[in-house]
């Protein structure tokens, strides 16, 4: 696998994904009891925006950099407060935090994180980032295997973030197969699956396969910075959430509307949040 997220760190898709991720974590914290976060494709956890990979693409300029320069009405919105409080100081230092570091910054003393990464170099960086932190397990392991072996957590409550590179033709089958096993083992967990929107047929297949796995509700939050075309271009980003919080639809709709004028290309951005019950 040649994919390295360092080329894309802080881009528009990261902004959408991580803003929604923060809201899911905050919802879990409405109860005092501990919960566990599983991050199946963690990467190194922190990205250098001045490094060779990021400067080749400069994708962060139309992502987090654009958001941090947006109008105060957007930057100061309460639904973005947690995300920007974490990202702003890292950005000022020329870095962008990945999902495991964002999760760690939001965790309470009782919460725990299991972060998985298969790529040797990134797994080593992830271990260094969290060295000596008893609240985090940084594990060099295929995240798909983790879903079958490490669920359910002793904390009983929690969130699984699945953020694969979508480079393999089998990716949809890998996701649906692993998730089916995970949901069977841990029915009460919340599962968030990120996906790129560039191939309509793939998106339709993924939606259908995830809807078939969901035992109760599933939500699809999608953001397109420009209209879909017949060409295979990365025009949007989506997050499917199995067992979504009851506030997810409203918060996601608000967040995507806030981000549209910042992350969209001109006035072409669109978004949607759809919630369906299993079997409907």
VEXTORLO-191066 format. One record per residue (C-alpha): residue in three letters; x negated, z, y negated. Coordinates in steps of 0.001 Angstrom, whole numbers, plus 500000, padded with zeros to 6 digits. Each point is the difference from the previous one (the first is absolute). Example, Ala and Ser with C-alpha at 12.3 -4.5 7.8 and 13.67 -1.06 7.14 Angstrom:
REM VEXTORLO-191066
ala487700507800504500ser498630499340496560
END
This chain:
REM VEXTORLO-191066
unk500000500000500000unk498379498847496741unk502591501481497646unk498614502488497469unk502436501516497570unk497199500496497470unk500660496426498852unk503594500911499110unk499828503665498964unk502264500881497103unk501862496700500031unk503725499672499287unk500875500699503651unk497984503224500002unk501783501182496862unk503442499428501516unk499050501428503399unk498314503118498678unk502635500761497365unk502652499955502748unk497730501977502327unk499688502780497428unk503779500268499711unk500381500307503785unk497442502826500052unk501661501824497138unk503325499873501809unk498474501677503063unk498748502766497733unk503536500974499014unk499848502339503002unk497373502720500264unk499101499284503606unk496801498141500839unk499971496325500896unk497440497523501328unk499065496577498645unk498687497312502339unk498166497083498379unk499401497405502710unk497808497564498028unk498185502237497542unk496989497936498948unk497142501909498338unk502399501995497803unk498353499147496667unk499030496620498510unk497365499030497446unk501633497668497471unk496547499006498728unk498780499111503476unk499339496514501289unk503299499645501862unk502253501121497142unk498160498006497335unk500280496818502038unk503802500092499763unk500716502330497043unk503490500476501443unk500239503467498493unk500224498460496515unk503540498799500757unk500767503226501840unk498935503526499122unk498069498945496881unk503100498268498632unk502153503039500750unk497625502370498229unk500200497765496921unk503804499675500114unk502418501410497446unk500342503760499931unk503628499703501126unk498667498724503339unk496836502095500291unk501786503241499124unk502949499555502323unk500396503070502262unk500205497913503193unk496471498709499307unk498562503339498897unk498499501081503340unk498532496597500764unk498411499514496588unk498679503563499846unk497970499200503123unk499016496445499159unk499199500295496287unk496804502119500277unk498737497923502920unk500598496796498046unk498118501439497041unk497053500516502362unk500268496424501302unk501690500901503275unk503363499654501721unk501280502562502541unk501364498794503320unk503085501455501628unk498218502859501852unk498442501298496791unk503291499663498128unk501691501956502779unk497308502692499904unk500345500457496248unk503755500592500387unk499836502276503031unk500803503696499756unk497841502601501804unk502276499931503059unk500129496194500391unk497684497968502231unk498690496414500177unk498839497943502972unk498192496884498738unk498991497234502418unk497608497088499507unk498525497654502605unk497432498037497932unk496649501742500566unk498728499957496422unk503335501004498478unk500542502719502608unk496605501490499135unk500843499943496282unk503353501651500714unk498297502797501928unk497546500559497144unk502821500116497456unk501788502807501838unk497000501784501487unk500586503746500096unk503696499717499127unk501993501988502589unk503295498425498905unk498890496472500952unk499068498425503308unk498122496734499384unk499983498224503344unk498189496812501054unk502802498621502146unk502436497097500187unk503073501160498097unk502303498354502545unk498568502245502723unk500508503037497803unk503730499352499740unk500283500183503756unk497681502954500546unk500262502353497010unk503740500270499414unk501959502163499467unk498106502376497697unk500188503755500432unk501319500185496432unk503189498181501172unk500455498263496627unk497999497183498507unk499298496441498988unk498218497125501726unk498522497326497716unk499276496699501748unk497986497620497849unk498382497327502214unk498092496966498680unk502500497408501327unk497240497625501048unk500784499745503717unk502819497769501284unk501127502950502130unk500389502413497069unk503825500131500043unk499997500599503756unk497267502644499631unk502038501843497372unk503303499855501847unk498427500981503320unk498130502982498571unk502951501129497903unk502434499838502888unk497778502429501929unk499501502214496957unk503694500277499159unk500795500800503631unk497468502853499901unk500883501272496511unk503541499121498963unk499978502158496873unk496920498524498332unk500064497722496982unk498175496704500562unk498850497809497088unk498754496502500827unk498294497891497337unk500135496208500283unk498939497015497902unk502548497418498928unk498447496580500361unk501509498531503179unk503829500188499977unk500268499575503765unk497641502937500620unk501932502228497597unk503291499157501697unk498514500745503432unk498622503307498812unk503265501080498390unk501935499185503154unk497563501761502327unk499886503156497882unk503781500118499587unk500308499882503800unk497692503019500329unk501626502218497364unk502219502695501477unk501861500801496805unk499198498372496637unk497349497570498880unk499163498966496432unk498201496870498835unk498468500170496512unk498585496630498924unk498278498840496844unk499202496355499221unk497813499346496985unk501067496340500104unk502504497952502020unk499331499087503607unk498888496411500576unk499395497774503003unk496275500674499622unk498488502993501747unk499076502167497021unk499918503765499538unk502929500297497614unk501415503401500856unk499777503303501778unk502424502016502066unk500429503429501508unk502375500701502864unk500926503659500475unk501583501273503198unk501906503264499397unk499708499684496198unk500753502974497738unk503471499843498493unk498457499525496523unk497703497172501081unk502248497094499056unk500683501257496477unk496384500942499321unk498643496759501437unk502392497895497928unk498905501839496856unk496302499686500814unk500149496306500798unk501954499305496803unk497380501904497995unk497139498107501607unk501528496516499776unk498992499181496402unk496510501430500592unk499136498467503372unk502129496859499912unk498724496596498976unk501788499372496754unk503682500758500416unk500126498792503620unk499877503364501799unk502939501064502154unk500638502966502252unk502535501370502437unk500617503174501991unk502329499740502959unk501016502808502335unk501666499309503329unk501210502185502827unk498748499299503491unk502275497668501892unk501789498837496848
END
